[in-house]
Amino acid sequence: DAAAATDLARLDEALGGGLPRGQLSEIVGARSSGRTALLLQVLAAATQRGEMAALVDTFDRLDVASAAAAAIDLDRLLWIRGDAGGADRAVERGLKALNLVLQAGGFGIVAIDLTDAPASALRGLPFTTWLRVQRTIEGSDTVCVIVGPQPLGRSAGGLTLALAGTPRWSSLLTGFDLAARVVSPRRQVDGHVAMAAHVR
């Protein structure tokens, strides 16, 4: 497949099948916009297909119970726990880990969570950072995803999922609705793509 499905039907339809393989894409939005929930859904979809997934958890924020509730097969997830210490050091170490995992190969999805990185640390990254990542995965079956507060480094063939608003949790706590704007070099989906995801 040229794309990795998220298993959110309306989103996959808008994306033309899912996240493009061999490309660097992004999930961005403000705090409580649903970034982490969507990341967990992407990882769950990959592991449920039998793929290996990796998460560089830069600031060691992953809640394992939430990951399991999202139906991530934890036996298929490489979880690289970061350092809650100094932000610049944590980001630097996270990027080194990301590059090592990508160079090792064999992963369907590799994500780095930079949601808690201060703006100063992100602004200080050399512009070549994401070019190197793209060169590493180009032509492979790997999807690399950056999760952060704002767009950082989508590749030319990748896309940005810009989450808007606050997830609306169901009264039964069985799922949530998200609104996203999809930006890609080929097309921009006008307005929002409403997505419903359900805890399995």
N, C-alpha and C positions, 0 to 999 in steps of 0.2 A: 504494500500500500504506500502511496505517496503522502498520505496523511495519517495522523494518529487521532482517532476519534476520542472525543471527551465523554461520549455516551449521554450527552445532553442534546436531544434531537434537534431542537431549534437552533442551538449554537452550531452544531456540526453542519447543519444545512447552510447557515450563513457563512461558514468557513470553507465550504466546498468539500466537506468530509472530515475536517478536523485540523489539528495543528500540523503544519508542513514539516515533513521529515528532512533532515539534513540542513535545517535552518534554525536560526535563533529568534525566538518570539518572546513576547512580554505579557505579563498580567499586571496591570497597574491600577492604582486607585488610592483614595484616602483611607485612613484607618476606619475599620468597620464597614468597608464597601463590599466585602465578600471575597477579597483577594485570597485569603487562606482557604476558605471553603472551596473556591474554584480550583486552587492548587491541589487540594486533597482529592477532588473529583477527577482531575487529570491523572494523578498518580494511581487512583483506584482503577480507573478505566484501563490503564496500561497493565497493571499487575493482574487484573481479572482476565486480560487477554493472554496471560502467560508470559508477558515481557518482564524483564528486570528494569527497575526504576531506581534512581538515586536522588537523594535530597541533600543538598549542602545547606544545613540549618545554621546559618552564619552566627546567629545570636542565641542558639539553643532554646528555641521557643516552641518546638513541636510538642503538642499534647498527644501522647500515644493513644489514649482512650478515644480522642476525636478521630485519629487516623484509623483506628480499628472500626469505629462506628461508621466511617465513610466507606468501609469495605475495601480498604487497602490490604492486600495480602502482604503482611509484614515479613514473611519469609522471602519475598521478592523485592524488598526495599532495602537499599543500602542507605543508612541514615548516618550522615557525617555531622556530628554535633560540634558546634562552634564554641567560641569563647565569649562569655558575657562580659569580659574585661573591656579594655579600651577599644573604641569603635573603629579607629583607623586600622589597628592591628587585626581586629576580627574580620574586617572586610578584606584585608590583604590575604589573610590565611584562608578565608572562604574562597577567594578567587584562585588561589594556588590549588586548593582541593578540587575545585571545579575543573580546572585544566587537567589535573591528574586523572580524574574519573573519565573525562572525555577522551583522553589519550589512550586509556585502557580499553575503551570500546565495549560493545556488548550490551549496552543499555538502550531501551526504547525511549525512555524519558529521563532527562537529567535536569534538575531544577536547582536554582540557587535563590534562597530567600533573603532579600535585602530590605525587607519592609521596615525594619527598625534601625537601618543605617541613617545617621544624620546627613543632612543635605551637604554639609561641608566634606564629608568623607566621599560621597558620591561624585561631587564636583571635582574632587582631586584625582579621580581616576584618569589615566592617560586615554586619549581617544582610541588608541590602538588596542586597548583591552578587549573590546568586543570583536574587533577584526580578527584577532588571534583565535578567539573562540569559534568564530564562523569558519575560519580556515580549517580548524581541527575537525569539525563535523561535516563539512561540505562533502556531498556524495554518499553520506552514510544514512542509515535508517534511524539515527538518533534525533529526537526533538530536544532542543535545549531551551529552557524557559527561565527568564529572569522575572522574579516577583518583587515589585517595589512600589514606591510612592508615585513615581512619575516615569515616563519613558526614558530609557537609558541607552539601549543599544540593539534595537531590532536589526536583523540582517536584511539585505535587499529583498530576499524571498520570504522573509518571516512576516509576522503580523503582531499587532498590538491589540490586546483586549483591554479597553479602558472601562473599568467598572464605575458606575455612577449610582449615587444614592446609597441607601441603607438596605441590606437584605431584609425582606419581609418574611419573618419566620411564621410558620403555620401555627395555629392554636394547639395542635397536637404534637408540635415539635418533631414532626416527621419529615420536614424538608424546609426549603427556603426558595424564594424567588430572587433572581439577580437581574439587573439591567446592565447591558454592556454595549459599548460602541466598538465595532470591529474596524481597525484601520490596517490596510495592507497596501503594498505598492501597486497591486492590480485593481483594487476597488475599495471603496469605503461604503459600509452599510449605513445608510442614512437612519437617523433616529436610534432606537435602542432595540436590542434583541433581548426579549424577556426569556429568562431561562428558569425552569423549575428543576430542582434536584431533590431527591428524596433519600433519606437515610435508609440503608438496606439492612 
